[in-house]
């Protein structure tokens, strides 16, 4: 997507791929400047999370926007599926600082009703600031047919066009690497040669240019 978060030691993570691994974002900001509200950019990521190899995944949706105003003023965000009228509301939106000049606002943990999935199609994202002003923007949501009903052990053989990436964590659960396997990582244990603090790995598959991510079960290295 051309946008990255800097994470120390020179590492960079794609903003919305990073959001897939961080279901709660903790940045807190203070007061704001008075600028007309308007959405300039919107990004969404569907995440399918697998607890083991044979269970069906849970699904969540991250949606974040950049606005022409100051995102510190965000009060409420709401999603509406245009065809069905189904909606999701978040009264405590999160803020993510990409750099000193760029802040995104939204929520990382919209979830469908128990036992269901997000309907595909066009959604409208509604953004309300502290003054009660609202702006909105449409976005499209899609994912491969049959993916939500595929277990982790069947993904690679069922969806051969998927891009494999890995998330590497230290013993405290902090993400230390997210991206393709290095050429010298012939086995998972080889990752420790590059990241001595690495303790766990999570194999992931990306679809639709990274807007859909399947997170397979966490494993020890």
C-alpha positions as CSV (number, residue, x, y, z in Angstrom):
1,X,0.0,0.0,0.0
2,X,3.0,2.2,0.1
3,X,2.4,3.3,3.8
4,X,4.4,2.0,6.7
5,X,4.8,2.2,10.4
6,X,8.4,2.5,11.8
7,X,8.9,0.1,14.6
8,X,12.5,0.6,15.9
9,X,15.7,-1.0,14.8
10,X,14.9,0.1,11.2
11,X,12.0,-2.2,10.7
12,X,8.9,-1.2,8.8
13,X,5.4,-2.7,8.7
14,X,2.7,-2.1,6.2
15,X,0.1,0.0,8.2
16,X,-2.9,-2.3,7.7
17,X,-1.0,-5.6,7.7
18,X,0.3,-4.4,11.0
19,X,-3.3,-3.8,12.2
20,X,-4.1,-7.4,11.5
21,X,-1.7,-8.3,14.3
22,X,-2.8,-5.6,16.7
23,X,-6.5,-5.8,17.5
24,X,-6.3,-2.9,20.0
25,X,-4.4,0.2,19.3
26,X,-3.4,2.4,22.3
27,X,-2.3,5.8,20.9
28,X,-4.0,8.7,22.8
29,X,-4.1,12.2,21.6
30,X,-5.2,15.5,23.1
31,X,-7.1,18.6,21.8
32,X,-7.4,19.6,18.2
33,X,-7.5,22.3,15.5
34,X,-10.6,23.4,13.7
35,X,-10.5,22.1,10.1
36,X,-13.4,21.2,7.9
37,X,-14.1,17.4,8.1
38,X,-13.6,15.3,5.0
39,X,-12.3,11.7,4.4
40,X,-9.3,11.6,2.2
41,X,-8.4,7.9,2.3
42,X,-10.0,4.7,3.6
43,X,-8.5,1.2,4.1
44,X,-10.0,-2.0,5.3
45,X,-8.6,-5.4,6.3
46,X,-10.6,-8.6,6.9
47,X,-8.8,-10.9,9.3
48,X,-9.6,-14.7,9.7
49,X,-8.1,-16.0,12.9
50,X,-7.5,-19.7,13.5
51,X,-7.1,-21.1,17.0
52,X,-6.0,-24.5,15.7
53,X,-5.6,-26.5,12.5
54,X,-9.1,-28.0,12.3
55,X,-11.5,-25.3,13.7
56,X,-13.2,-22.7,11.5
57,X,-11.8,-19.2,11.9
58,X,-13.3,-16.2,13.7
59,X,-13.6,-13.1,11.5
60,X,-13.0,-9.5,12.3
61,X,-12.7,-6.3,10.2
62,X,-10.4,-3.3,10.6
63,X,-11.4,-0.1,8.9
64,X,-9.4,3.2,9.2
65,X,-9.5,6.6,7.5
66,X,-7.4,9.6,7.0
67,X,-9.4,12.9,7.1
68,X,-8.7,16.5,6.2
69,X,-9.4,17.4,9.8
70,X,-7.6,16.3,12.9
71,X,-8.2,12.6,13.7
72,X,-7.8,13.4,17.4
73,X,-11.3,14.8,17.3
74,X,-12.9,11.5,16.3
75,X,-15.9,10.7,18.5
76,X,-17.7,7.8,16.8
77,X,-17.4,5.6,13.7
78,X,-20.1,3.4,12.1
79,X,-20.2,0.9,9.3
80,X,-23.3,0.2,7.2
81,X,-23.7,-2.6,4.7
82,X,-25.6,-0.8,1.9
83,X,-27.6,-3.7,0.6
84,X,-28.8,-5.2,3.9
85,X,-28.7,-2.1,6.2
86,X,-26.7,-4.0,8.8
87,X,-24.5,-1.7,10.8
88,X,-21.7,-1.8,13.3
89,X,-20.9,1.1,15.7
90,X,-17.8,2.0,17.7
91,X,-18.0,4.7,20.3
92,X,-14.3,4.5,21.3
93,X,-12.4,4.7,18.0
94,X,-8.6,4.2,17.9
95,X,-5.9,6.5,16.5
96,X,-2.8,5.3,14.8
97,X,0.1,7.7,14.2
98,X,1.8,6.8,10.9
99,X,4.2,9.7,11.3
100,X,4.2,13.2,12.6
101,X,1.9,14.4,9.8
102,X,-0.3,11.4,9.2
103,X,-2.9,10.0,11.7
104,X,-5.5,7.4,10.9
105,X,-8.7,6.8,12.9
106,X,-11.0,3.9,13.0
107,X,-11.4,0.5,14.7
108,X,-9.6,-2.8,14.4
109,X,-12.2,-5.2,15.9
110,X,-15.6,-5.0,14.1
111,X,-17.1,-8.5,14.3
112,X,-20.1,-10.2,12.7
113,X,-22.9,-11.8,14.6
114,X,-21.9,-15.1,16.3
115,X,-21.8,-17.9,13.7
116,X,-22.0,-15.6,10.7
117,X,-19.7,-13.7,8.4
118,X,-19.5,-10.2,7.1
119,X,-21.7,-9.9,4.0
120,X,-19.7,-9.0,0.8
121,X,-20.5,-5.8,-1.1
122,X,-20.4,-2.1,-0.7
123,X,-20.2,-0.5,2.8
124,X,-20.4,3.1,4.0
125,X,-18.0,4.3,6.7
126,X,-19.5,7.1,8.8
127,X,-17.1,9.3,10.8
128,X,-18.4,11.7,13.5
129,X,-16.2,14.2,15.3
130,X,-16.5,15.8,18.7
131,X,-18.4,18.7,17.2
132,X,-21.0,16.4,15.8
133,X,-19.9,16.9,12.2
134,X,-20.1,13.7,10.1
135,X,-18.3,12.6,6.9
136,X,-18.7,9.3,5.1
137,X,-17.0,7.2,2.4
138,X,-17.8,4.0,0.6
139,X,-15.6,0.9,0.5
140,X,-15.9,-2.6,-1.0
141,X,-15.5,-5.8,1.0
142,X,-14.8,-9.1,-0.6
143,X,-13.0,-12.3,0.2
144,X,-12.5,-15.6,-1.7
145,X,-15.6,-17.8,-1.9
146,X,-15.4,-20.6,0.7
147,X,-12.5,-19.1,2.7
148,X,-14.5,-18.7,6.0
149,X,-15.5,-22.3,5.9
150,X,-12.0,-23.6,5.2
151,X,-9.9,-25.0,8.1
152,X,-6.2,-23.9,8.6
153,X,-4.9,-27.3,7.4
154,X,-6.7,-26.9,4.1
155,X,-5.9,-23.3,3.1
156,X,-2.7,-23.9,1.2
157,X,-4.1,-26.7,-1.0
158,X,-7.5,-25.0,-1.4
159,X,-6.2,-21.5,-2.4
160,X,-3.0,-21.9,-4.3
161,X,-2.9,-18.2,-5.3
162,X,-2.5,-17.1,-1.7
163,X,0.7,-15.2,-0.7
164,X,2.4,-16.7,2.4
165,X,3.9,-14.4,5.0
166,X,5.0,-14.9,8.6
167,X,4.6,-13.0,11.8
168,X,7.4,-13.6,14.3
169,X,7.0,-12.8,18.0
170,X,9.2,-12.6,21.1
171,X,8.3,-14.4,24.4
172,X,6.2,-11.4,25.5
173,X,4.0,-11.6,22.4
174,X,5.5,-8.5,20.7
175,X,5.7,-8.6,16.9
176,X,9.3,-8.4,15.8
177,X,8.9,-9.3,12.1
178,X,6.1,-9.4,9.6
179,X,6.7,-10.3,5.9
180,X,7.9,-13.0,3.5
181,X,10.2,-15.8,4.7
182,X,13.9,-15.0,4.2
183,X,15.8,-17.2,1.8
184,X,17.9,-18.7,4.6
185,X,14.8,-19.7,6.6
186,X,14.6,-23.3,5.4
187,X,13.1,-24.4,8.7
188,X,11.2,-22.4,11.3
189,X,14.0,-22.8,13.7
190,X,16.3,-20.9,11.3
191,X,14.4,-17.7,12.2
192,X,16.3,-17.5,15.5
193,X,19.5,-17.0,13.5
194,X,18.0,-13.7,12.3
195,X,16.0,-12.8,15.4
196,X,17.6,-14.1,18.5
197,X,14.6,-13.1,20.6
198,X,12.1,-14.9,18.4
199,X,10.0,-17.5,20.3
200,X,6.9,-18.0,18.3
201,X,5.8,-17.8,14.6
202,X,2.4,-17.4,12.9
203,X,2.1,-18.4,9.3
204,X,-0.3,-16.2,7.4
205,X,-1.9,-16.0,4.0
206,X,-2.8,-12.8,2.2
207,X,-5.5,-12.4,-0.5
208,X,-6.8,-9.5,-2.5
209,X,-3.7,-7.4,-2.3
210,X,-3.5,-7.8,1.5
211,X,-7.1,-6.7,2.2
212,X,-7.8,-10.3,3.5
213,X,-5.4,-12.0,5.9
214,X,-5.7,-15.6,7.3
215,X,-3.7,-16.0,10.5
216,X,-2.9,-19.6,11.2
217,X,-2.4,-20.9,14.8
218,X,0.6,-19.6,16.7
219,X,3.5,-22.1,17.1
220,X,6.6,-22.3,19.2
221,X,9.9,-22.0,17.4
